[in-house]
Amino acid sequence: MFKKQYLAIASALILTTTLIPTSSQAATGTKNLQAKYNNIKVIYNGAAVPTTIEPFIVNGTTYIPLRMMADVFSKDVAWDGTKYTITVKDKPNSQHANELAARDAQIRSLQNTIDSLNKEISDLKNSKKNNNNDDDDIQDALDDLEDDLNSDYDDYKDLKWSISLSGDEDDVDVEIEINLDKYQDEFDDLDDDGDVEALVEDIIKDIWDDKDFEDADITGEIIDSDTDDTIYEFEGDASDEDINFDV
């Protein structure tokens, strides 16, 4: 019993500076303490925590080894005897580290996927914008060409003609309107003389002369604006500049 009390006092003396709260300005020193052992056990999740140093009681306070509980909570404890400092750090957990590494890899993969999708979206937006700009440019060129054709042919052979264009750089649709209720006889005379076909040929050639539509295949019709009836249908093949009529 005397030996155990002696050990208790010795242990208490060693732990005095770390277990008994003191201010940072307190002087170091030595105290004689009476430690009481009573076969104290620490139970964690229903199991006794093993230790080589038995917990004890001083002045109603139970002291247990820090390293003993550090193992319970997966902590590393280091004692610096020169600085009288105890350092407590988390123990590395290989399973936890592997899980974190796997999650980090998954996050990086997802981020790469997000970045890739964002780039695709950006490329599609830019492509759509460029296509819209190209479409706008073609439409502007088509509108300008339509104005030029109407300026050149709206009074062809002293009759009133109206020319409309639609399409793109590959295919152009031409609609030529004339009011036969007003110009039936004059139109028939022009048709007999081949001037109607000549008008169509001149319009098609003017379209091909435009650099934006030099490779465009052309389809079109001559319409009676009074009845909306189709009088002529025609087409032009840009590859051989062949023009055909279907009355």
C-alpha positions as CSV (number, residue, x, y, z in Angstrom):
1,M,0.0,0.0,0.0
2,F,2.8,2.4,0.9
3,K,4.5,1.7,-2.5
4,K,1.2,2.4,-4.3
5,Q,0.8,5.7,-2.4
6,Y,4.4,6.6,-3.1
7,L,3.8,6.0,-6.8
8,A,0.6,8.0,-6.7
9,I,2.5,10.9,-5.1
10,A,5.3,10.6,-7.6
11,S,2.8,10.5,-10.5
12,A,0.9,13.4,-9.2
13,L,4.1,15.4,-8.8
14,I,5.0,14.7,-12.5
15,L,1.5,15.6,-13.7
16,T,1.0,18.7,-11.4
17,T,2.1,21.2,-14.0
18,T,-0.1,19.8,-16.7
19,L,-3.2,18.5,-14.9
20,I,-3.8,21.4,-12.4
21,P,-4.9,24.5,-14.2
22,T,-2.5,27.4,-13.9
23,S,-2.2,30.8,-15.6
24,S,0.4,31.4,-18.3
25,Q,2.2,33.7,-15.8
26,A,2.2,31.2,-12.9
27,A,5.6,30.1,-11.6
28,T,6.5,26.5,-11.7
29,G,6.9,24.5,-8.6
30,T,6.3,21.3,-6.7
31,K,3.4,20.2,-4.6
32,N,2.8,17.1,-2.4
33,L,-0.5,15.6,-3.3
34,Q,-2.4,12.6,-1.9
35,A,-3.8,10.4,-4.7
36,K,-6.5,7.8,-4.1
37,Y,-6.6,4.7,-6.2
38,N,-9.8,2.7,-6.3
39,N,-9.3,0.4,-9.2
40,I,-10.9,3.0,-11.5
41,K,-11.8,1.8,-15.0
42,V,-12.7,3.7,-18.2
43,I,-15.5,2.1,-20.2
44,Y,-15.8,3.1,-23.8
45,N,-18.8,1.8,-25.8
46,G,-19.2,-1.1,-23.3
47,A,-15.5,-2.1,-23.3
48,A,-12.8,-1.3,-20.7
49,V,-10.1,0.9,-22.1
50,P,-6.7,-0.8,-21.4
51,T,-3.9,1.3,-19.8
52,T,-0.6,0.6,-18.0
53,I,-1.2,3.6,-15.6
54,E,-4.1,3.4,-13.3
55,P,-6.4,6.4,-13.0
56,F,-6.6,8.1,-9.6
57,I,-8.4,10.7,-7.7
58,V,-7.0,13.9,-6.2
59,N,-9.2,16.2,-4.1
60,G,-12.4,14.7,-5.7
61,T,-11.1,15.0,-9.3
62,T,-10.4,11.9,-11.2
63,Y,-7.2,11.9,-13.4
64,I,-6.7,9.5,-16.3
65,P,-3.7,9.3,-18.6
66,L,-4.1,11.6,-21.6
67,R,-2.5,9.0,-23.9
68,M,-5.1,6.5,-22.8
69,M,-8.0,8.6,-24.0
70,A,-6.0,9.8,-27.0
71,D,-6.1,6.2,-28.3
72,V,-9.8,6.1,-27.8
73,F,-10.4,9.2,-29.8
74,S,-7.7,8.3,-32.4
75,K,-5.3,11.1,-31.4
76,D,-1.5,11.2,-31.4
77,V,0.0,12.6,-28.2
78,A,3.6,13.9,-28.1
79,W,5.4,15.2,-25.0
80,D,8.1,17.9,-25.4
81,G,10.2,17.7,-22.3
82,T,12.2,20.8,-23.1
83,K,9.2,23.0,-23.5
84,Y,6.9,21.1,-21.1
85,T,4.3,20.9,-23.9
86,I,1.9,18.2,-24.9
87,T,0.9,18.2,-28.5
88,V,-2.3,16.4,-29.6
89,K,-3.0,15.7,-33.2
90,D,-5.5,13.6,-35.2
91,K,-4.2,10.2,-36.2
92,P,-4.0,9.6,-39.9
93,N,-6.9,7.4,-41.0
94,S,-6.0,5.4,-44.1
95,Q,-9.6,4.5,-44.8
96,H,-10.8,8.0,-44.3
97,A,-7.9,9.3,-46.4
98,N,-8.8,6.9,-49.2
99,E,-12.4,8.0,-49.1
100,L,-11.4,11.6,-49.2
101,A,-9.0,10.9,-52.1
102,A,-11.8,9.1,-53.9
103,R,-14.2,12.0,-53.4
104,D,-11.6,14.5,-54.5
105,A,-11.0,12.5,-57.6
106,Q,-14.8,12.3,-58.2
107,I,-15.1,16.1,-57.7
108,R,-12.3,16.7,-60.1
109,S,-13.9,14.4,-62.6
110,L,-17.3,16.2,-62.2
111,Q,-15.6,19.6,-62.5
112,N,-13.8,18.5,-65.7
113,T,-17.2,17.3,-67.0
114,I,-18.8,20.6,-66.0
115,D,-15.9,22.6,-67.7
116,S,-16.3,20.5,-70.8
117,L,-20.0,21.0,-71.0
118,N,-19.6,24.7,-70.3
119,K,-17.1,24.9,-73.2
120,E,-19.6,23.0,-75.5
121,I,-22.3,25.4,-74.5
122,S,-20.1,28.4,-75.2
123,D,-19.0,26.9,-78.5
124,L,-22.6,26.3,-79.5
125,K,-23.6,29.8,-78.5
126,N,-20.7,31.3,-80.5
127,S,-21.5,29.0,-83.5
128,K,-25.2,30.0,-83.3
129,K,-24.2,33.6,-83.1
130,N,-21.9,33.2,-86.1
131,N,-24.6,31.4,-88.0
132,N,-27.1,34.1,-87.2
133,N,-24.6,36.7,-88.4
134,D,-24.0,34.7,-91.6
135,D,-27.8,34.3,-92.1
136,D,-28.3,38.0,-91.5
137,D,-25.5,38.8,-94.0
138,I,-27.1,36.5,-96.7
139,Q,-30.5,38.0,-96.1
140,D,-29.1,41.5,-96.4
141,A,-27.4,40.5,-99.7
142,L,-30.7,38.9,-100.9
143,D,-32.7,42.0,-100.0
144,D,-30.2,44.2,-101.8
145,L,-30.3,41.9,-104.9
146,E,-34.1,42.0,-104.9
147,D,-34.1,45.8,-104.8
148,D,-31.6,45.9,-107.7
149,L,-33.7,43.4,-109.8
150,N,-36.9,45.4,-109.2
151,S,-35.1,48.6,-110.1
152,D,-33.9,47.0,-113.4
153,Y,-37.0,45.1,-114.4
154,D,-40.1,46.5,-112.7
155,D,-41.1,48.3,-116.0
156,Y,-39.8,45.6,-118.4
157,K,-41.4,46.2,-121.8
158,D,-43.6,48.9,-120.2
159,L,-45.4,46.4,-118.0
160,K,-45.5,46.4,-114.2
161,W,-43.5,43.5,-112.7
162,S,-42.7,42.7,-109.1
163,I,-39.8,40.4,-108.2
164,S,-39.4,38.7,-104.8
165,L,-36.4,36.6,-103.6
166,S,-36.0,34.1,-100.8
167,G,-33.5,31.4,-99.8
168,D,-29.8,31.3,-99.2
169,E,-26.5,31.1,-100.9
170,D,-27.2,27.6,-102.1
171,D,-30.8,27.8,-103.2
172,V,-32.8,30.9,-104.3
173,D,-36.5,31.0,-104.9
174,V,-37.8,33.7,-107.4
175,E,-41.3,34.9,-107.6
176,I,-42.3,37.2,-110.5
177,E,-45.7,38.8,-110.4
178,I,-47.7,40.5,-113.1
179,N,-51.4,41.5,-113.1
180,L,-52.9,39.8,-116.1
181,D,-56.2,41.4,-115.5
182,K,-54.5,44.6,-116.6
183,Y,-51.7,43.3,-118.9
184,Q,-53.1,40.1,-120.4
185,D,-52.8,41.1,-124.0
186,E,-49.4,42.7,-123.6
187,F,-48.1,39.7,-121.7
188,D,-49.4,37.3,-124.5
189,D,-47.5,39.4,-127.1
190,L,-44.3,39.2,-125.0
191,D,-44.8,35.5,-124.6
192,D,-45.2,35.0,-128.3
193,D,-42.0,36.9,-129.0
194,G,-40.0,35.0,-126.3
195,D,-39.6,38.1,-124.2
196,V,-41.0,36.5,-121.1
197,E,-38.4,33.8,-121.2
198,A,-35.7,36.4,-121.9
199,L,-36.8,38.3,-118.8
200,V,-36.5,35.1,-116.7
201,E,-33.1,34.3,-118.1
202,D,-31.8,37.9,-117.5
203,I,-33.0,37.7,-113.9
204,I,-31.4,34.3,-113.3
205,K,-28.1,35.5,-114.8
206,D,-28.1,38.6,-112.7
207,I,-28.5,36.4,-109.6
208,W,-25.6,34.3,-110.6
209,D,-23.5,37.4,-111.3
210,D,-23.8,38.3,-107.6
211,K,-20.8,36.8,-105.8
212,D,-23.0,35.7,-102.9
213,F,-25.2,33.6,-105.1
214,E,-23.0,32.5,-108.0
215,D,-23.4,28.8,-107.0
216,A,-27.1,29.0,-106.1
217,D,-29.6,26.7,-107.8
218,I,-32.7,28.7,-108.7
219,T,-36.3,27.8,-108.8
220,G,-39.2,30.1,-109.5
221,E,-42.5,31.0,-111.0
222,I,-44.4,33.7,-112.8
223,I,-47.7,34.4,-111.0
224,D,-50.8,36.3,-112.0
225,S,-51.1,38.7,-109.0
226,D,-54.8,39.1,-109.7
227,T,-55.7,35.4,-109.3
228,D,-52.5,34.0,-107.7
229,D,-52.4,31.4,-110.6
230,T,-49.0,30.2,-111.7
231,I,-48.3,31.0,-115.3
232,Y,-44.7,29.7,-115.7
233,E,-42.4,27.6,-113.6
234,F,-38.7,27.7,-114.2
235,E,-35.4,26.5,-112.7
236,G,-31.7,27.2,-113.2
237,D,-28.9,24.8,-112.5
238,A,-25.8,26.7,-111.3
239,S,-23.4,23.8,-112.1
240,D,-24.0,24.2,-115.9
241,E,-26.0,27.4,-116.0
242,D,-28.9,25.5,-117.7
243,I,-32.3,27.2,-117.5
244,N,-35.5,25.3,-118.0
245,F,-39.1,26.4,-118.3
246,D,-42.4,24.6,-117.6
247,V,-45.5,26.4,-118.8
